Every structure is written in structure tokens, then in C-alpha cells.
Amino acid sequence: MSRVGKHPVSIPANVQVTIQEGNVLVKGPLGSLESDVIRFVNNDLTKEKLTMTPLSDNPKDRAKWGMAKRIIDNMVEGVVKGYSQTIEIIGVGFKVAQESPKELRFSLGYSHDIVFELPEGITFVIEKPTVLVIKGIDKQKVGQIVGEIIRLRRRDPYKGKGLYRIAPVVEYRRSKEGKKK
């Protein structure tokens, strides 16, 4: 039995959930999201909640039950509150600047600057030249973009230089010990 899937998805008053032809559409104050994850489960939609059950007792169907519930939960939370992740840039001369409304320019110690273009639905705020906040309503897309940005510069295990997430999850800077005489 899925411990996650058996709890219904609560739907706030300012959110509209529509299920049609195996797709779920969630509209809220920040925007709308769509997914086809509802085809993995049977569903019962009322005004305040969405209850799901697995299609069969097959272990694969039961595994998709909890996943579908969490994805729809994240969609509802995304259109109400949104998601954000913060990146800290550590290193001498490492910084980020706004190139255009959808482009960022990173100076990360290479011979050239890196221009990173953000996809539709993702916004950013540069709090300091070394602190960047990525925001959006799709949790998966925000995490994917943050991962791509962090991969722009490989972390240095000896000096601690690199790009690190600092919110909502803190990535610790582990330093290796250098050679001893």
C-alpha cells in the first residue's frame, strides 16, 4: 500500500483542477501546469480534493500511484506559491550578471564568459553578484535549470571554488586536505 498515494490531494479555493483524456490541468494565481501522469491511476475529483487509486494490484501500477499523487501535489503548490532555489557562487572573480531579460552572463574563471539562456516559465533574481535565485512554478524545471547552471563550473575539492545550492537545501563545501611536506 502506498503511504503517499492513499492521502488525497487537497485543492485550495483559488485553484482549478481539470481532468480530461488522461491529462490533468491545474490553474492557479501564478499560472497553469499540465501533466499526463493521471493516466496511471483511477481518480475521483471533487471540489476540495482529488482522490486516486491504482489501476490494479500490479506492483508497477501501485508504484506509479504514489508518484502521480506527489506530481499533482507539486503542481498545485507550484501554481499557488511557486518554487525557488538559491545558488551561491564561490571563487575569486566568479560572478553572475544579467545579459538580457532571459539571459545570464557567468564569469567563472574561464578565458571567456558563459551566457546561459533561461527557458520560458523560469525567472531569476540576482541578489548579489555571487548569489542567484531561480524561480518558477514547475518544481522539476526549476531543479533541472539549477543543476545545469551548477554544472557550468566543476567544483574544486581543494579550494572550495564552484557553484553551490544554499536554499532550500544546503550543499556543504567539503575540502580535501592538500599534500603535506
N, C-alpha and C positions, 0 to 999 in steps of 0.2 A: 504494500500500500504506500503510495506516495504521500509523504507527510506535507509536502509543499502543495501538491495538486488538490488535496481534499478541501483546502480552505478556499472560499470563493473570492473573486476579485471584487473589491468594493469600488463603486463608481461614484465619484463626487457629483454634486448637483450641476456644476458648470462644465461637465464632460459628457460628450455624446458618443456612445459606442454603437456601431452598426455592423452587423454580420450578414454578409451576402456572398454566395457562391464560393465558400471556403476561405474568404478573406475577412479580416476584421479591420475596421476603420475607426480610429479613435481621434476625435476632435476636441480641442480644449482651447483655453485662452492664449496659449503660446503657439499653437499651430495644429497640424494633423499628422498622424502617422498611420501607415498601413502595413499589414503583415499577412502572410498566408499560413501562419502557424496553427490557426484554428481548425485546419483540415485534419489534424492529428487526433482530435478529441471530439466527443459529443458535447454540446453546450446547451445551457438554459439561461437566456438573457432576460433579466427583469430590469426595472428602472434603477435600482440601487446596487445590484450585484450581478456578476456573471459566474455561474457555477459550471464546472467542467467535469467530465468523467471520461475514462479511457474508452477507446473503441472496442477493445476486447481485453481478455486476461493475458494476452501475449506479452512477454516481458519487454519487447521493443515498444509496444503501444503504451505500456504503463510508464516506461522511461520518458516518453515524449509528453506525457500528461503533465508532469511537474515542470518540464521545460516550457511548455506552452503557457502555463499559468504565470511563470516568472516573466516571460517576454511580454505578456499583456499587462502585467503589473507595472513593468518598467515603462511601457508605452503610456499608461495612464499617468504615472508620476512625471514622465517627461513633458507631457502637454500641460501639466499643472504647474510644476516647479522648474523643470529643466535640469540639466546636468552640467557640471563644470569640473575641470581638473586643472591644477596649477603645476607649472613646470618651473624649476629653478635652474639657471644656467651658471655653472661654477667654472671659473678659469680666468686667467689674466687676459683681458681684451675680448672675452667672449660676451656677446650681447645680441639682442634682437631689436629690430626696428620695423616700423610699418612702411612697406613699399607702396601699397595701394590699398583700397578698402578690402580686398580679398587676398593680399599677398604679404608675406613676412620676409624680411631680409635678416639672415643669421650670419654673424661673424663668429666663427668657431675655430679660429687658428689655422685654417687652410689658406692657400695662396689666393683664394677667391671667396667672395661671399656666396651664400646659398640662398636662392629665392624659393620660398615654399608657398604654393598656391593652395588655399583652403577651399574645400568643396562647398556646394550650396547647402545651407542649413547650419553651417558652423560659423561662429563669430569668435572674436578674440578681444582681450583687453591686455595691454602692456602696462602693468603696474609700475615696474621699474625696468631699466634696460636689461636686467637679469631675471625678471620674474614675468612669466607669461601665463595668462588664464585662457583656456579654451572652453567655449560654452556651446551648448546645443540641446535639442530636445530628444535626440536619439542617443541612448546610452552607448550602444555598440559603435556608432560612428564617432562619437567623442573619444572613446578609448582607442579606436583604431588610429585616428589622427594624432593623438598624443604619442602613441607608440611609434608612428612614422617619424615624428619630429625628434623623439629621443634617439632614434637610430641614425640621425644625421651626423652625430659625433660619437664615436666609440668612447666609452669611459676609460679613464686612465686609472688602473688599480693602485699605482704608487703615489700619485699626486692628488687624486680625487677629482680631477677635472672631468667635466661632462655635463649631461643634462639629466636631471632627476625630478621625479614626481614628488611634490610636497603636500598636495591635498587632492583628494580626500585620503589617500594612502601615502604614508611617508616611506620613501625608499632610502635606506641608510647608505652612507658612504663608507664602504669598507676599504681600508688601506692596507696594502701588503707591506711588510717590513722590507726595507732595502738591504743591500749587501752590507755586511759588516767587515771591518778590517781585521 
